[in-house]
Amino acid sequence: MIKSIILTLNSRAEGVTADGTRVPRALPGEEIALGKENKFKIILPSKDRITPVCTHYKGCGGCSMQHSTQSFIKDWKSNVIKSCLSARGLETIIKPILTSKTNSRRRVTLHGIKTKKSVTVGFFKRNTHELISTPSCELVNPEILSAFSLFEEITLIGATRKSIIEISVTVSKEGLDLNILNGKKLDNQSIMKITGLCESFNIARITWNEDLLANFLNPTIVFQGIAITPPPNAFLQATEQGQEILITNAMLSVFDSDKVIDLFSGCGTFTLPAAKRSEVLAIDKTKSMLTAIDQAWRETTGLKKVTSRSQDLFKEPVGKEELNSFDAAIIDPPRVGAEAQSHELAKSHIKRISSVSCNPRTFSRDAKILVDSGFKLDWVQPIDQFLWSSHIELVAQFSR
């Protein structure tokens, strides 16, 4: 084994040595003895190293930083944002990071496999296709964990020995919303068996290979008092606490605006709360999520007018001429960011933008476009919804 010092962490929270070797689950300053396949032994541990709380941590690939103190994780994630901005020549106020609690993940995607002798449901080992059972995950909402035996039964009935079934689970107000993908075609007997099993658990809806299998109750998610029934497997924030932080901070930028445009609106996380004060145009590529917004708006009293439009904002960003008719914008793109749309926002007359991002690097790239056009980056609020991972989310305000 070769002795090495961990100098820093990369964007995946892997330790990096002087020769560039990446060592998962190592911390800066640690002296290690490095063997084959990045297996290592700690010679001198960091003061920030702690004992992981989850029994699945050694095998599961879901968490990459559970061996670290919370103070270290918070500082590291805040510094990632600061470094990304600095690389673009940008500085701003970075507020203290806000972290979701353990067992608060309301959305999770599990996988299931069936062999001749057993069934396994859980997460993959890091960088492998080997599945391990994770019935006591420290991240996941207890309501999801309580249905673990159901997921195993669904895998037993609906998976083949040659496929890996995907089980996406969301906690809704009415119960669990299940979306199953890559399952085999079910006969009537299997359908009756699965739906019968679901009745023994708190299941609101189950969708199978994109077809509705059973709808016991319409599953609803609440955005600041406004209930919406999202389509199966719709994008939602990972935790309720994280959702509230994002909405509250996003509304700071648009609360006094008459007309707001919500770009990459999803199923209305920001559209509907903004409609309490402003007329809103929601734009997203996915029509089913826009339909959910429209239905929620029609069923909720006291909201200003909400309209929606399906549009691929990567191929066809909203132009400056249309943007000029709005007072403020909310933008929440995928990890790749929204470079083309940011150029149009920069050329428009919009005075204030609430920007939500799950990637500090693409956020900083797009922020540079806005700042170079005359916007000021007023502040950034980091949010950690993905406890013990390298994932970082944020909401920021631009004004001019």
C-alpha positions as CSV (number, residue, x, y, z in Angstrom):
1,M,0.0,0.0,0.0
2,I,1.1,3.6,-0.8
3,K,0.9,6.4,1.8
4,S,-0.9,9.5,0.6
5,I,-2.4,12.7,1.9
6,I,-5.9,13.8,0.9
7,L,-5.5,17.4,-0.3
8,T,-9.1,18.4,-1.3
9,L,-12.5,17.1,-2.3
10,N,-13.7,17.1,-5.9
11,S,-17.3,18.0,-7.0
12,R,-18.4,14.4,-6.2
13,A,-17.0,14.8,-2.6
14,E,-14.2,12.3,-3.4
15,G,-10.9,12.9,-1.8
16,V,-8.1,13.8,-4.2
17,T,-4.3,13.2,-3.6
18,A,-1.4,15.1,-5.0
19,D,-1.2,12.8,-8.0
20,G,-4.9,13.2,-8.8
21,T,-6.0,9.9,-7.4
22,R,-9.7,10.0,-6.3
23,V,-10.5,8.3,-3.0
24,P,-14.2,8.1,-2.2
25,R,-15.2,8.8,1.4
26,A,-11.8,10.3,2.4
27,L,-11.5,13.8,3.9
28,P,-9.0,16.6,3.4
29,G,-5.9,16.4,5.6
30,E,-6.2,12.7,6.1
31,E,-3.1,10.5,5.8
32,I,-4.1,7.2,4.2
33,A,-2.5,4.0,2.9
34,L,-3.9,3.5,-0.6
35,G,-4.2,0.0,-2.1
36,K,-5.8,-1.5,-5.2
37,E,-9.2,-0.3,-6.5
38,N,-9.0,2.8,-4.3
39,K,-9.3,0.7,-1.1
40,F,-7.6,2.5,1.7
41,K,-6.8,2.4,5.3
42,I,-6.8,5.6,7.4
43,I,-3.5,6.3,9.1
44,L,-4.4,9.7,10.5
45,P,-8.1,10.6,10.4
46,S,-9.5,14.1,10.0
47,K,-11.0,15.8,13.0
48,D,-14.2,16.0,10.9
49,R,-14.5,12.3,10.5
50,I,-17.3,10.6,12.4
51,T,-18.9,7.1,12.5
52,P,-21.7,6.8,9.9
53,V,-25.1,6.4,11.4
54,C,-26.6,4.1,8.7
55,T,-26.1,0.4,8.8
56,H,-26.2,0.3,5.0
57,Y,-23.5,3.0,4.5
58,K,-20.5,0.7,3.7
59,G,-22.4,-1.1,0.9
60,C,-24.9,1.5,-0.4
61,G,-23.9,4.1,-3.0
62,G,-26.5,6.6,-2.0
63,C,-24.6,8.7,0.5
64,S,-21.0,9.9,-0.1
65,M,-20.5,12.1,3.0
66,Q,-22.0,10.4,6.0
67,H,-18.5,10.0,7.5
68,S,-18.3,13.8,7.8
69,T,-19.5,16.2,10.5
70,Q,-22.5,18.4,9.6
71,S,-20.3,21.5,10.1
72,F,-17.8,20.2,7.6
73,I,-20.5,19.4,5.0
74,K,-22.1,22.8,5.4
75,D,-18.8,24.6,5.0
76,W,-17.8,22.5,2.0
77,K,-21.1,23.0,0.2
78,S,-21.1,26.7,0.8
79,N,-17.5,26.9,-0.4
80,V,-18.4,25.0,-3.6
81,I,-20.9,27.7,-4.4
82,K,-18.4,30.5,-3.5
83,S,-15.7,28.9,-5.7
84,C,-18.0,28.4,-8.7
85,L,-19.0,32.1,-8.5
86,S,-15.4,33.2,-8.0
87,A,-14.3,31.3,-11.1
88,R,-16.6,33.6,-13.0
89,G,-15.4,36.7,-11.3
90,L,-18.6,37.0,-9.2
91,E,-19.1,37.7,-5.5
92,T,-22.3,38.0,-3.4
93,I,-23.8,37.4,0.0
94,I,-24.0,33.6,0.6
95,K,-26.5,33.0,3.3
96,P,-26.0,30.2,5.9
97,I,-27.0,26.8,4.3
98,L,-30.3,25.3,5.5
99,T,-30.3,21.5,5.8
100,S,-33.2,19.1,5.7
101,K,-33.6,16.6,8.6
102,T,-32.9,12.9,8.6
103,N,-35.7,10.6,7.4
104,S,-37.3,13.5,5.5
105,R,-36.9,12.4,1.9
106,R,-40.5,12.2,0.5
107,R,-39.4,11.1,-3.0
108,V,-37.2,8.1,-3.7
109,T,-36.5,5.7,-6.5
110,L,-35.8,2.1,-5.5
111,H,-34.9,-0.8,-7.7
112,G,-35.9,-4.4,-7.4
113,I,-34.5,-7.7,-8.7
114,K,-35.9,-11.2,-8.6
115,T,-33.7,-14.4,-8.6
116,K,-34.7,-18.0,-8.3
117,K,-34.4,-17.9,-4.5
118,S,-34.9,-14.3,-3.4
119,V,-36.0,-10.8,-4.0
120,T,-33.9,-7.7,-3.3
121,V,-35.3,-4.1,-3.2
122,G,-33.0,-1.1,-2.4
123,F,-30.2,1.0,-3.8
124,F,-27.2,0.1,-5.9
125,K,-23.7,-0.1,-4.5
126,R,-21.4,2.8,-5.6
127,N,-20.5,2.6,-9.3
128,T,-22.0,-0.9,-9.7
129,H,-25.2,-2.6,-10.8
130,E,-25.2,-4.7,-7.6
131,L,-28.3,-4.0,-5.6
132,I,-28.4,-4.2,-1.8
133,S,-31.5,-4.2,0.4
134,T,-32.0,-0.9,2.3
135,P,-35.0,-1.3,4.5
136,S,-33.8,1.1,7.2
137,C,-32.3,4.0,5.2
138,E,-31.7,7.1,7.4
139,L,-32.7,9.5,4.6
140,V,-36.1,8.2,3.6
141,N,-39.5,9.1,5.1
142,P,-40.7,6.4,7.5
143,E,-44.0,6.1,5.6
144,I,-42.0,4.9,2.6
145,L,-39.9,2.5,4.7
146,S,-43.1,1.1,6.3
147,A,-44.2,-0.2,2.8
148,F,-40.9,-2.0,2.1
149,S,-42.5,-5.4,2.2
150,L,-45.0,-4.2,-0.4
151,F,-42.2,-3.2,-2.7
152,E,-40.7,-6.7,-2.3
153,E,-44.0,-8.3,-3.1
154,I,-44.5,-6.0,-6.2
155,T,-41.0,-7.1,-7.4
156,L,-41.8,-10.7,-6.8
157,I,-45.0,-10.4,-8.9
158,G,-44.0,-7.8,-11.5
159,A,-40.3,-8.3,-12.2
160,T,-38.6,-10.9,-14.5
161,R,-35.3,-12.6,-13.7
162,K,-33.7,-10.7,-16.6
163,S,-34.8,-7.2,-15.6
164,I,-34.4,-4.6,-12.9
165,I,-37.7,-3.1,-11.9
166,E,-37.8,0.6,-10.9
167,I,-40.1,1.7,-8.0
168,S,-40.5,5.5,-7.6
169,V,-42.3,6.4,-4.5
170,T,-43.6,9.8,-3.4
171,V,-45.3,10.7,-0.1
172,S,-48.5,12.6,-0.8
173,K,-51.1,14.0,1.6
174,E,-53.4,11.0,0.8
175,G,-50.7,8.3,0.9
176,L,-47.9,6.8,-1.2
177,D,-47.9,7.5,-4.9
178,L,-46.2,4.5,-6.7
179,N,-44.8,4.7,-10.2
180,I,-43.4,1.4,-11.5
181,L,-41.2,1.2,-14.6
182,N,-39.7,-1.8,-16.4
183,G,-42.2,-4.2,-15.0
184,K,-43.5,-7.1,-17.0
185,K,-46.9,-7.0,-18.6
186,L,-49.4,-8.0,-16.0
187,D,-52.3,-10.4,-16.4
188,N,-55.6,-9.9,-14.6
189,Q,-54.6,-12.1,-11.7
190,S,-51.4,-10.2,-11.1
191,I,-53.2,-6.9,-11.3
192,M,-55.8,-8.1,-8.7
193,K,-53.0,-9.4,-6.4
194,I,-51.0,-6.1,-6.6
195,T,-54.0,-3.9,-6.0
196,G,-55.2,-6.1,-3.2
197,L,-51.8,-5.8,-1.5
198,C,-51.9,-2.0,-2.0
199,E,-55.2,-1.8,-0.1
200,S,-53.3,-3.2,3.0
201,F,-50.9,-0.2,2.8
202,N,-51.4,3.5,2.6
203,I,-51.3,3.7,-1.2
204,A,-53.0,6.5,-3.0
205,R,-52.2,5.6,-6.6
206,I,-50.1,3.1,-8.5
207,T,-49.0,3.5,-12.1
208,W,-47.5,0.6,-14.1
209,N,-45.3,1.2,-17.1
210,E,-47.0,4.6,-17.6
211,D,-50.5,3.1,-17.3
212,L,-52.7,3.8,-14.4
213,L,-53.2,0.5,-12.4
214,A,-55.2,1.8,-9.5
215,N,-56.3,5.2,-8.1
216,F,-57.5,4.8,-4.6
217,L,-57.3,8.5,-3.8
218,N,-55.9,11.4,-5.9
219,P,-52.5,12.0,-4.4
220,T,-51.9,15.7,-3.6
221,I,-48.8,17.8,-2.8
222,V,-49.3,21.2,-1.1
223,F,-47.4,24.3,-2.2
224,Q,-48.0,26.9,0.6
225,G,-51.6,25.9,1.1
226,I,-52.4,25.1,-2.5
227,A,-53.1,21.5,-3.3
228,I,-52.1,19.9,-6.6
229,T,-52.3,16.4,-8.0
230,P,-49.0,15.9,-9.9
231,P,-48.8,13.4,-12.8
232,P,-47.0,10.1,-12.0
233,N,-43.3,10.6,-11.3
234,A,-43.5,14.4,-11.7
235,F,-40.5,16.5,-10.6
236,L,-41.0,17.6,-7.0
237,Q,-38.6,18.9,-4.4
238,A,-37.0,16.1,-2.4
239,T,-38.2,17.3,1.1
240,E,-41.1,19.4,2.3
241,Q,-38.8,21.5,4.3
242,G,-36.5,22.2,1.3
243,Q,-39.6,23.0,-0.8
244,E,-40.8,25.6,1.7
245,I,-37.3,27.2,1.9
246,L,-37.1,27.5,-1.9
247,I,-40.6,28.9,-2.2
248,T,-40.2,31.4,0.6
249,N,-36.9,32.7,-0.9
250,A,-38.2,32.7,-4.5
251,M,-41.2,34.8,-3.5
252,L,-39.0,37.5,-2.0
253,S,-38.0,38.4,-5.5
254,V,-41.4,38.6,-7.1
255,F,-43.9,39.4,-4.3
256,D,-44.6,42.9,-5.5
257,S,-44.8,42.1,-9.2
258,D,-48.0,42.4,-11.2
259,K,-47.0,39.9,-13.9
260,V,-44.5,37.0,-13.4
261,I,-43.2,34.5,-15.9
262,D,-42.2,31.1,-14.4
263,L,-39.7,29.4,-16.7
264,F,-39.2,25.6,-16.3
265,S,-42.3,25.7,-14.1
266,G,-42.6,21.9,-13.6
267,C,-46.0,21.3,-11.9
268,G,-46.2,24.7,-10.2
269,T,-43.9,24.7,-7.1
270,F,-43.4,28.4,-7.6
271,T,-46.2,29.2,-10.1
272,L,-49.1,28.7,-7.7
273,P,-47.6,30.5,-4.6
274,A,-46.7,33.4,-6.9
275,A,-50.3,33.6,-8.1
276,K,-51.4,34.6,-4.7
277,R,-50.1,38.1,-5.6
278,S,-49.4,38.1,-9.3
279,E,-50.6,37.0,-12.7
280,V,-48.4,34.2,-13.8
281,L,-47.4,32.5,-17.1
282,A,-46.0,29.0,-16.5
283,I,-43.8,27.5,-19.2
284,D,-42.5,24.0,-19.3
285,K,-42.0,21.3,-21.9
286,T,-44.1,18.6,-20.1
287,K,-47.8,19.1,-20.8
288,S,-49.0,16.8,-18.1
289,M,-47.4,19.0,-15.4
290,L,-49.0,22.1,-17.0
291,T,-52.4,20.4,-16.9
292,A,-51.9,19.8,-13.2
293,I,-51.1,23.5,-12.6
294,D,-54.2,24.5,-14.5
295,Q,-56.4,22.1,-12.6
296,A,-55.0,23.3,-9.2
297,W,-55.5,26.9,-10.2
298,R,-59.2,26.3,-11.2
299,E,-59.8,24.5,-7.9
300,T,-58.2,27.1,-5.6
301,T,-60.0,30.3,-4.8
302,G,-58.2,33.7,-4.3
303,L,-55.5,33.2,-6.9
304,K,-54.6,35.7,-9.7
305,K,-54.8,34.5,-13.3
306,V,-52.5,31.6,-14.2
307,T,-51.9,30.6,-17.8
308,S,-49.5,28.0,-19.1
309,R,-47.7,27.0,-22.3
310,S,-45.8,23.9,-23.4
311,Q,-42.4,25.0,-24.9
312,D,-38.9,23.5,-25.0
313,L,-36.9,26.3,-23.5
314,F,-33.6,24.8,-24.6
315,K,-34.6,24.8,-28.3
316,E,-36.9,27.8,-28.1
317,P,-36.2,30.2,-25.2
318,V,-38.7,32.9,-24.5
319,G,-37.5,36.0,-26.4
320,K,-36.8,39.4,-25.0
321,E,-39.9,40.9,-26.7
322,E,-42.3,38.7,-24.8
323,L,-40.2,38.9,-21.6
324,N,-40.6,42.7,-21.7
325,S,-44.3,42.4,-20.8
326,F,-43.4,40.9,-17.4
327,D,-42.1,42.5,-14.2
328,A,-40.2,39.6,-12.8
329,A,-39.1,36.0,-13.7
330,I,-38.7,32.8,-11.9
331,I,-36.4,30.2,-13.5
332,D,-35.7,26.7,-12.3
333,P,-33.8,24.7,-15.0
334,P,-32.4,21.2,-14.8
335,R,-28.7,20.6,-13.9
336,V,-27.5,21.7,-17.4
337,G,-28.7,25.2,-16.6
338,A,-30.4,27.6,-19.0
339,E,-27.7,29.4,-21.0
340,A,-29.9,30.3,-24.0
341,Q,-32.8,31.5,-21.8
342,S,-30.4,33.6,-19.7
343,H,-29.2,35.5,-22.7
344,E,-32.8,36.4,-23.5
345,L,-33.4,37.5,-19.9
346,A,-30.3,39.6,-20.1
347,K,-31.5,41.4,-23.1
348,S,-35.0,42.0,-21.7
349,H,-36.4,44.8,-19.5
350,I,-37.2,42.5,-16.6
351,K,-36.0,44.0,-13.4
352,R,-35.9,41.1,-11.0
353,I,-35.2,37.4,-11.3
354,S,-35.6,34.6,-8.8
355,S,-33.2,31.8,-9.9
356,V,-33.4,28.3,-8.5
357,S,-30.6,25.8,-9.3
358,C,-29.3,22.3,-8.5
359,N,-25.9,22.9,-10.0
360,P,-23.6,25.7,-8.8
361,R,-21.4,25.5,-11.9
362,T,-24.1,26.0,-14.5
363,F,-25.8,28.6,-12.1
364,S,-22.5,30.6,-12.0
365,R,-22.2,30.4,-15.8
366,D,-25.7,31.7,-16.3
367,A,-25.3,34.3,-13.5
368,K,-22.3,35.7,-15.3
369,I,-24.5,36.3,-18.4
370,L,-27.0,38.3,-16.3
371,V,-24.4,40.3,-14.3
372,D,-22.6,41.3,-17.5
373,S,-25.9,42.7,-18.8
374,G,-26.4,44.9,-15.7
375,F,-28.0,42.7,-13.1
376,K,-26.7,42.5,-9.6
377,L,-26.5,39.2,-7.9
378,D,-28.1,40.2,-4.5
379,W,-27.7,37.0,-2.5
380,V,-27.6,33.2,-2.7
381,Q,-29.4,30.9,-0.3
382,P,-27.9,27.4,-0.3
383,I,-30.2,24.5,0.6
384,D,-29.2,20.9,1.4
385,Q,-32.1,18.6,0.7
386,F,-29.8,15.7,-0.1
387,L,-28.3,15.1,3.2
388,W,-24.8,13.4,3.1
389,S,-24.5,13.7,-0.6
390,S,-22.4,16.1,-2.8
391,H,-25.7,17.5,-4.2
392,I,-26.2,21.2,-3.7
393,E,-29.3,23.4,-4.4
394,L,-29.7,27.1,-4.1
395,V,-32.1,30.0,-4.8
396,A,-30.8,33.5,-5.7
397,Q,-32.0,36.9,-6.4
398,F,-31.0,39.1,-9.3
399,S,-32.1,42.8,-9.7
400,R,-31.3,45.9,-11.6
